[in-house]
Amino acid sequence: MHPSISRRDAMKLLGGSALLAAAEFPGGCAPAAETAAAAGLALPGAVKDGKYALPDLPYAYDALAPQYDARTLKIHHTKHHAGYVRGLNASLARLASARKAGDYASVKALSRALAFAGSGHVLHCLFWHSMTPKGAAPPAALADAMAAAFGSVDAGQAHFAAATRAVEGSGWGVLAYEPLADRLIVLQAEKHQNLTLWGAVPLLVADVWEHAYYLQYANDRGAWVDAFMQVANWPLAARRLAAARKALRA
């Protein structure tokens, strides 16, 4: 990693990024880090008693004024963020019912709802902690990482601001840690999710782009998925799950 930024610091930049052991990925696809690690949100209050929950803010509603007034902040937190929490828990409950009934007719819509509400919850939890009443300059480790990635702290901040302003439609500007190249990167996120959930650690993946199966299965994606399930490496998923849990406890 960059000599001035620790693995733990890097994981905290966006609530975390997945880092995998080189032994799991021979042939050059391993991230730069030497040990398996992963991260999720790791912010207080996001989950309570096994369910997703609306966290308390780390400051009073009027603490960010005049940059962010109390009325706007309170509505954003208690109405909009709370709505994502309700939607996330409701989507999980409906998916549980679908599994129990063995009825997956609505799985596409439910997966979309889960990704939208879940990503909205995750990003808002991080958003509240992304602001502080008096503002704060990047600490030395982050400043060094920004200089390495963007040329200077000022350039990195200007890039982040420009990317955030230029997000198409509704969305987010994101400063992230990209573990494969061991660097910071600025991203734009349209909406919240594009059918993912921020901070989730991939354990096992199936490629359903047509290039993955078309030569053998033509347009029969279902046959390819059935075949994949017969060769799925669940022990790999178990090892990655253990590594992720260990990293979050570190």
FENKAUR-V868202 format. One record per pair of residues at least 24 apart in sequence whose ideal C-beta (glycine too) atoms are under 10 Angstrom apart, sorted by sequence separation. I is the first residue (numbers start at 1). J is the second residue. D is the distance in whole Angstrom. If there is no record, write none. Layout:
I:J:D
I:J:D
//
This chain:
15:39:7
16:40:6
54:78:8
57:81:10
90:114:9
91:115:9
160:184:10
162:186:9
163:187:7
164:188:8
167:191:10
174:198:9
204:228:10
7:32:10
14:39:9
15:40:7
16:41:7
88:113:9
91:116:9
92:117:9
159:184:10
161:186:10
163:188:5
7:33:6
11:37:7
13:39:10
15:41:5
16:42:6
55:81:9
87:113:6
88:114:7
91:117:6
92:118:9
149:175:10
159:185:10
160:186:5
172:198:9
206:232:8
7:34:9
10:37:9
11:38:8
12:39:8
14:41:10
15:42:6
54:81:6
87:114:8
88:115:10
90:117:8
91:118:8
159:186:5
160:187:10
205:232:10
7:35:8
11:39:4
15:43:6
54:82:5
88:116:9
89:117:8
149:177:10
156:184:7
204:232:6
8:37:9
10:39:9
11:40:10
53:82:10
54:83:10
87:116:7
88:117:4
89:118:10
146:175:9
149:178:9
157:186:10
204:233:7
1:31:10
2:32:9
7:37:6
12:42:7
54:84:9
55:85:9
87:117:3
88:118:5
156:186:7
204:234:7
1:32:6
8:39:9
11:42:8
12:43:10
15:46:9
54:85:5
86:117:8
87:118:8
88:119:9
203:234:9
1:33:6
7:39:10
52:84:9
53:85:6
54:86:9
84:116:8
85:117:8
88:120:8
89:121:9
145:177:8
149:181:9
204:236:7
205:237:10
1:34:9
52:85:5
84:117:5
85:118:10
87:120:8
88:121:5
142:175:9
149:182:10
150:183:9
203:236:8
204:237:4
51:85:9
52:86:9
83:117:8
84:118:8
87:121:8
88:122:9
148:182:9
149:183:5
150:184:7
203:237:4
204:238:10
52:87:10
53:88:10
84:119:8
85:120:9
86:121:10
148:183:7
149:184:4
150:185:9
202:237:9
203:238:8
52:88:5
53:89:9
84:120:4
85:121:6
148:184:8
149:185:7
150:186:8
203:239:9
204:240:8
51:88:9
52:89:6
83:120:8
84:121:5
145:182:9
147:184:10
149:186:9
203:240:5
204:241:10
51:89:6
83:121:10
84:122:9
145:183:8
146:184:6
202:240:8
203:241:6
46:85:9
81:120:8
82:121:10
84:123:9
85:124:9
145:184:5
201:240:7
52:92:8
80:120:8
81:121:7
84:124:6
85:125:10
201:241:8
203:243:10
51:92:8
84:125:10
203:244:8
51:93:10
81:123:10
82:124:10
142:184:8
201:243:9
202:244:10
81:124:4
201:244:5
80:124:8
81:125:8
130:174:10
200:244:10
201:245:9
127:172:8
130:175:9
81:127:8
126:172:10
201:247:9
77:124:8
81:128:8
201:248:9
76:124:8
123:171:10
124:172:10
126:174:9
123:172:6
77:127:10
76:127:9
77:128:7
123:174:8
76:128:9
120:172:10
119:172:9
73:128:9
73:131:9
68:131:7
64:128:10
67:131:8
52:117:9
68:133:10
52:118:8
55:121:9
67:133:9
123:189:8
54:121:9
64:131:6
53:121:9
63:131:9
64:132:8
65:133:9
67:135:9
124:192:9
52:121:6
55:124:9
59:128:8
63:132:9
64:133:6
123:192:6
52:122:9
54:124:9
55:125:6
58:128:6
59:129:10
63:133:4
64:134:10
119:189:8
122:192:8
123:193:9
54:125:9
57:128:5
58:129:6
62:133:10
63:134:9
64:135:10
120:191:9
121:192:9
122:193:9
53:125:10
56:128:9
57:129:9
59:131:8
119:191:8
120:192:5
126:198:8
52:125:9
55:128:7
58:131:9
59:132:8
60:133:9
119:192:4
120:193:8
125:198:10
126:199:8
47:121:10
55:129:9
57:131:9
58:132:8
59:133:6
118:192:8
119:193:4
122:196:10
123:197:10
125:199:9
46:121:7
58:133:9
116:191:7
117:192:8
118:193:7
119:194:8
122:197:6
123:198:6
46:122:8
115:191:9
116:192:6
117:193:9
119:195:9
121:197:9
122:198:4
123:199:9
115:192:8
116:193:5
119:196:7
120:197:10
121:198:9
122:199:5
46:124:9
47:125:10
115:193:4
116:194:10
118:196:9
119:197:5
120:198:9
122:200:8
43:122:9
46:125:5
114:193:9
115:194:8
116:195:9
118:197:4
119:198:5
41:121:9
45:125:8
46:126:9
115:195:5
117:197:9
118:198:8
119:199:9
41:122:6
44:125:9
112:193:9
114:195:9
115:196:6
116:197:9
118:199:9
119:200:9
40:122:8
41:123:10
43:125:5
115:197:6
118:200:8
42:125:10
43:126:6
45:128:10
112:195:7
114:197:7
115:198:10
41:125:6
42:126:10
111:195:7
41:126:7
43:128:8
44:129:9
115:200:10
43:129:6
108:195:10
41:129:10
15:122:7
14:122:10
15:123:9
84:192:8
14:123:10
88:197:9
15:125:8
16:126:10
15:126:5
14:126:7
15:129:9
15:130:10
14:130:10
12:129:10
13:142:7
9:139:8
12:142:10
10:141:9
9:141:5
10:142:9
13:145:8
9:142:7
5:139:10
5:140:9
6:141:7
10:145:8
4:140:7
5:141:5
9:145:8
4:141:5
5:142:7
3:141:10
4:142:9
5:143:10
39:177:9
2:141:9
4:143:8
5:144:7
4:144:4
5:145:5
3:144:8
4:145:7
5:146:10
38:179:10
2:144:7
3:145:10
37:179:9
2:145:5
4:147:9
5:148:9
1:145:9
4:148:8
2:147:10
3:148:9
2:148:5
33:179:6
2:149:9
31:178:9
32:179:7
33:180:10
31:179:4
32:180:7
30:179:10
31:180:5
32:181:7
33:182:8
30:180:8
31:181:9
32:182:4
29:180:8
31:182:7
32:183:9
46:199:10
43:199:9
40:197:10
41:198:8
42:199:8
19:177:9
40:198:9
41:199:5
17:176:7
20:179:8
40:199:5
41:200:10
14:174:7
16:176:10
17:177:5
19:179:5
20:180:9
39:199:7
40:200:7
13:174:10
14:175:7
15:176:10
16:177:8
17:178:7
18:179:7
19:180:9
38:199:9
40:201:7
13:175:6
14:176:5
17:179:5
18:180:10
38:200:9
39:201:7
13:176:7
14:177:6
16:179:10
17:180:10
19:182:9
38:201:4
13:177:5
37:201:9
38:202:9
12:177:9
38:203:9
10:176:10
11:177:7
10:177:5
9:177:9
10:178:10
11:179:9
10:179:8
7:177:10
14:184:10
13:184:7
14:185:10
5:177:9
7:179:9
10:182:8
10:183:10
14:187:9
10:184:9
7:182:10
1:177:9
5:182:9
1:179:9
5:183:10
5:184:9
2:182:6
1:182:5
2:183:8
18:199:9
20:201:9
1:183:9
2:184:9
16:198:9
17:199:9
18:200:9
19:201:10
20:202:9
15:198:7
16:199:6
18:201:5
14:198:8
15:199:5
16:200:10
17:201:9
18:202:6
14:199:8
16:201:8
18:203:9
38:240:7
36:239:8
38:241:9
36:240:7
40:244:8
38:243:6
39:244:8
40:245:10
42:247:10
36:242:8
37:243:7
38:244:3
42:248:6
36:243:3
37:244:8
38:245:8
40:247:9
41:248:10
35:243:8
36:244:8
38:246:9
39:247:6
40:248:6
24:233:10
37:246:8
38:247:5
39:248:6
36:246:8
37:247:4
38:248:7
35:246:9
36:247:7
37:248:9
39:250:10
24:236:7
35:247:8
37:250:8
24:239:7
35:250:10
20:236:10
23:239:10
24:240:7
21:239:8
20:239:10
21:240:9
24:243:9
20:240:7
18:240:8
21:243:7
20:243:8
19:243:9
20:244:10
18:243:9
19:244:10
18:244:7
16:244:9
19:247:8
18:247:9
16:247:8
16:248:8
11:247:7
11:248:9
8:247:9
11:250:9
7:247:9
8:250:7
7:250:9
//
